[in-house]
Amino acid sequence: MDGVFYFCTLISKIAIEVDMDINFSGKKVLLRVDFNVPLNKEDFSVTDTTRIVRALPTITHILEEGGSVILMSHLGRPMKKLKEDGSIDVEKFTLEHIQSTLTDLLQLDVKFCPETVGKQATEMAANLKRGQILLLENTRFNEGEKKGDVEFAKKLAQLADVYVNDAFGTAHRSHASTTTVANFFNEEEKTFGFLLENELKNAERVTNNPERPFVAIVGGAKVSDKMLLLDRLIDQVDTLIIGGGMAYTFMKAQGGQIGNSLCEEDRLELANELIKKARTKGVHLLLPTDSVIADNFSNEANTRIAPSNLIEEGWMGLDIGVYAQNEFANNIRNAKTILWNGPMGVFEMSNFANGTKLIAQAVAEATKNGGFSLIGGGDSVAAVNQMGLSKEVSYVSTGGGAMLELLEGKELPGVKAMNMGKVES
């Protein structure tokens, strides 16, 4: 078990102040994790173990209490990428690719079952002894998973005595393994894992009486994707920073010239309403004063700096400019609570990633000065990870869509199900 303790020490910060109050001794535990990890296209080896490592504290806690663990997860979208004959591409999407990585990280033997439910799954689960781990096949190999099918969920539930949900990244989905299955366990037979519990606690920290000043940074391509989040944040924050492609919809809404920059024409009125609401609430709303513009959507395009509201036809804004970078960073450095969701530019292209990187550095600096920072979603997470700053911020969320919906004030189905009673089986 030396490997277990080594990795638990590495991520001890993640699992503080959380206590699963179920006695797992002698129990078979059905544990929903999020092992939807990136794989090497050539040999299907795991290229980023972050999500697996983040699940280790819950797994090891159950084992150390004398329980056994039955792991279930999805991997990719196998039903949307069927083979030419209409069958599932098992070779590409099997969770068996995760087995060796998980074994290495835990330094324990991890058994693999080539089905999620069925005769073999039932037998392997029944024969599982204390301290042992069984990894089930990809839950999305079953059509009932995404449909939240009751019969499929019931078969999963029959494999174990206890259900633990530690898959925050899919908590916003009403799937069989994340939501429906919880209905087959009594309140004392189901609980959250360390990861999911911490995700909820950290989200609550920025939405419930945050220390001020509270600065939110929202980026990404479309206003429509973040509409509810922006509206809710205006009721909570002191400063709202908007970058990325969505900023140009706001620019045009105010009469600016944005050239060929991304713009949602049907959201111009909404953008003006959000600007008006921010003004009424006394929220400092910051848009990028200048932009790095390009004559083509390419990393090799010609570039220059221009005012964000005076971009010529044939040119497009792909990153925030130097003045905007400094203005945004100065506001972030003075914050006591920081929420960051979405990049400041086309982060995938190195020539338009500087704005996002500078924001990451400013968030890390504010955290070092005593602020609390929550990073949630896609390229924001990628930025702090690539720059080696993940340990320099307070919390990096594992769920983009789930965190977004949580911050929007929505109740996540995977969370709600844990508070409901057991259905008649």
DONUTI-648350 format. One record per residue (C-alpha): x, y, z. Coordinates in steps of 0.2 Angstrom, whole numbers, padded with zeros to 4 digits, always signed. Each point is the difference from the previous one (the first is absolute). Layout:
<recs>
XYZ...
</recs>
This chain:
<recs>
+0000+0000+0000+0015+0012-0001-0005+0007-0016-0017+0004+0007+0007+0010+0014+0012+0009-0012-0014+0006-0011-0011+0005+0014+0014+0010+0007+0002+0009-0017-0018+0005+0000-0005+0001+0018-0005+0018-0003-0015-0006-0010-0007-0011+0013+0000+0011+0015-0015+0002+0012-0010-0013-0009-0007-0015+0009-0009-0015-0008-0011-0005+0015-0003-0018-0007+0009-0015+0008+0007-0009-0015+0006-0015+0009-0005-0016-0008-0010+0010-0013+0001-0001-0019+0000+0018-0006-0007+0005-0017+0011+0016-0004-0004+0011-0014+0016+0009-0006+0004+0011-0015+0014-0009-0009-0004+0008-0017+0018+0004-0002+0010+0004-0016+0008-0015-0009+0015-0001-0012-0007-0004-0017+0013-0013-0004+0001-0011+0015-0015+0007+0010+0011+0003+0015-0006+0014+0012+0008+0017-0003-0007+0009+0014-0004-0008+0017-0007+0015+0009-0018-0007+0001+0006-0017+0006+0012+0007+0013-0014+0011+0007-0011-0015+0003+0014-0009+0010-0005+0007+0017-0017-0007-0001+0006-0017-0006+0013-0002+0013-0011+0006+0014-0013-0014-0004+0014-0013-0001+0008+0005+0016-0017-0002+0009-0001-0018-0006-0011+0002-0015+0002-0005-0018-0003+0012-0014-0010-0003-0017+0005+0014-0011-0011+0006-0014+0003+0015-0012-0003+0005-0018+0013+0003-0013-0003+0011-0015-0016-0001-0011+0000-0018-0007-0018+0001-0006+0003+0015-0011+0016-0008-0008-0006-0017-0005+0010-0011-0012-0006-0001-0018-0010-0016+0004-0009+0010+0014+0009-0009+0014+0009+0008+0015+0018+0003-0003+0006-0009+0016+0018+0001-0004-0001+0019+0000-0011+0003+0015+0002-0015+0012+0005+0005+0018+0012-0014+0000+0012+0014-0007-0001+0007+0018+0004-0016+0009+0019+0000+0000+0001+0019+0004-0011-0002+0015+0010-0016+0006+0016+0010-0001-0007+0015+0009-0008-0010+0014+0014-0014+0000-0014-0012+0002-0007-0013-0012-0016+0007-0009-0011-0013-0008-0009+0004-0016-0018-0006-0005-0003+0000-0019-0019+0005+0003-0008+0012+0011-0015-0011+0005-0004-0018-0003+0005-0017+0006+0019+0003+0000-0002+0017+0009-0011-0008+0013+0012-0014+0003+0015+0011+0001-0008+0012+0012-0006-0014+0011+0017-0008+0001+0008+0017+0004+0009-0001+0017+0005+0014+0013+0013+0012-0007-0003-0006-0018-0005+0011-0015-0010-0004-0015-0001+0012-0015-0016-0003-0011-0001+0003-0019-0005+0017-0007-0017+0005+0006-0004+0008-0016+0001-0017-0009-0018-0002+0006-0014+0010-0008-0008+0002+0017+0014+0010+0007-0004+0017-0008-0019-0003+0001+0001-0002+0018-0008-0018-0002-0007-0007+0016+0003-0018-0004+0018+0003-0004+0002+0010+0016-0008-0013+0010+0012-0013-0007+0015+0011+0005-0007+0003+0017-0002-0019+0003+0019-0002-0001+0004+0009+0016-0006+0004+0018+0004+0019-0001+0001+0013-0014+0012+0015+0000+0000+0013-0013+0017+0009-0003-0003+0005-0018-0003+0018+0001+0004+0002-0019-0016-0009-0004-0011+0005+0015-0010+0012-0012-0005-0015-0010-0016-0011+0004+0009-0016-0005-0003-0017+0008+0017-0001+0008+0000+0017+0007-0018+0003+0005-0013-0014-0002+0011-0013+0009+0000+0011+0016-0019-0003+0001+0003-0019+0004+0010+0004+0016-0007+0006+0017+0007+0017+0007+0012-0009+0011+0006-0011-0015+0006+0015-0011+0011+0014+0001+0012+0012-0009+0018-0003-0002+0014+0012+0005+0002+0008-0017-0019+0003-0003-0002+0007+0017+0015+0012-0002-0007+0006-0016-0016+0005+0008+0008+0008+0015+0012+0010-0011-0014+0006-0011-0010+0005+0015+0015+0010+0006-0001+0012-0015-0019+0001-0001-0004+0001+0019+0007+0015+0009+0016+0001-0010+0014+0011+0008+0001+0017-0010+0005+0006-0012-0007-0014-0010+0006+0000-0018-0007-0012-0013+0009-0003-0017-0011-0007-0014+0006-0005-0017-0003-0011-0014-0008+0001-0017-0019+0003+0002-0010+0011+0012-0014-0013-0002+0010-0013+0008+0003+0011+0015-0016+0010+0001-0007-0006+0016+0017+0000+0008+0003+0018-0005-0017+0006+0006+0002-0009+0017+0018+0006+0003-0006+0018-0002-0010-0002+0015+0015-0006+0010+0016+0007-0006+0009+0017+0002+0009-0001-0016-0005-0011-0016+0014-0002-0013-0006-0006-0017+0012-0006-0013+0001-0013-0014-0011+0000-0015-0015+0005+0009+0007+0017+0004-0002+0006-0018-0019-0003+0001+0000+0013+0015+0011+0011-0011-0012+0000-0014-0015+0002+0011+0008+0017+0005+0002+0005-0018+0018-0005-0002+0008-0006-0016+0006-0018+0002+0005-0005-0018-0001-0019-0002+0001-0004+0019-0012-0012+0007-0017+0007+0003-0017-0007+0005-0012+0012-0009-0015-0007+0010+0008+0004+0016+0004+0018-0002-0016+0006+0010+0005-0012+0014+0017+0006+0000-0007+0018+0003-0011-0006+0013+0014-0008+0010+0010+0016-0002-0015+0010+0007-0002-0012+0014+0018+0001+0005-0001+0019+0000-0016+0000+0011+0008-0013+0012+0016+0010+0001+0010-0014-0007+0017+0005-0009-0002-0008-0017+0016-0001-0009+0001-0004-0019+0017-0001-0009+0005+0018-0006+0012-0007-0013+0002-0016-0009+0013-0011-0009-0008+0000-0017+0003-0012-0015-0004+0000-0019-0004-0018+0001-0005-0013+0013+0017-0008+0000+0016-0001+0011+0010+0006-0015-0012+0015-0004+0007+0018+0000-0004+0008+0016+0000+0018+0008-0008+0009+0015-0016+0010-0002-0013+0008+0011-0014-0014+0003-0013+0011-0007+0009+0006-0015+0005-0016-0010+0000+0002-0018-0009-0012-0012+0010-0015-0005+0008-0001+0018-0006-0009+0015+0004+0001+0019+0008-0016+0006+0008+0005+0017-0001+0015+0012+0013+0013-0003+0014+0007+0011-0010+0014+0008-0014-0012+0004+0012-0013+0007+0007+0013+0012-0017+0007+0005-0008-0017+0003+0015-0006+0010+0001+0015+0011-0018-0003+0005+0003-0019+0003+0015+0003+0011-0010+0010+0013-0014-0012+0001-0004-0011+0015-0011-0012-0009+0003-0005-0018-0011-0011-0012+0007-0003-0017-0010-0009-0014+0006+0001-0018+0015+0006-0010+0004+0018-0005+0004-0005-0018+0003-0015-0012+0011-0009+0013+0003-0015-0012+0011+0011-0011+0016+0006+0008+0000+0017-0008-0017+0004+0009+0003-0008+0017+0009+0014+0008-0015+0008+0008-0006-0016+0007+0017-0004+0007+0002+0017+0008-0017-0002+0008+0006-0016+0008+0015+0008+0007-0010+0014+0007-0012-0012+0008+0014-0010+0008+0008+0016+0007-0017+0005+0008-0001-0017+0008+0018+0002+0007-0006+0016+0007-0014-0008+0010-0014-0001-0013-0011-0015-0003+0000-0005-0018-0011-0013-0009+0004-0005-0018-0014-0009-0009-0001-0005-0018+0010-0006-0015+0013+0012-0005+0001+0009+0016+0005-0017+0008+0012-0004-0015+0009+0017+0003+0004-0002+0018+0005-0018-0003+0011+0004-0015+0009+0014+0009+0002-0010+0016-0011+0011+0010-0013-0013+0006+0008-0001+0017+0001+0019+0001-0019+0003-0001-0013-0006+0013-0010-0012-0009-0001-0007-0018-0017-0008-0004-0001-0016-0009-0016+0004-0008-0003+0013-0013-0018-0002-0004-0005-0006+0017+0009+0015+0008-0008+0012-0012-0017-0006+0004+0003+0000+0019+0006+0018-0001-0015+0005-0010-0011-0006+0015-0006-0016-0008-0003-0016+0011+0011-0014-0007-0010-0016-0003+0015-0010+0007-0001+0010+0016-0019+0000+0001-0001-0019-0001+0011-0002+0015-0013+0009+0011-0015-0010-0006-0007-0016+0008+0002-0018-0007-0013-0005-0013-0009-0016+0001+0011-0014-0009
</recs>
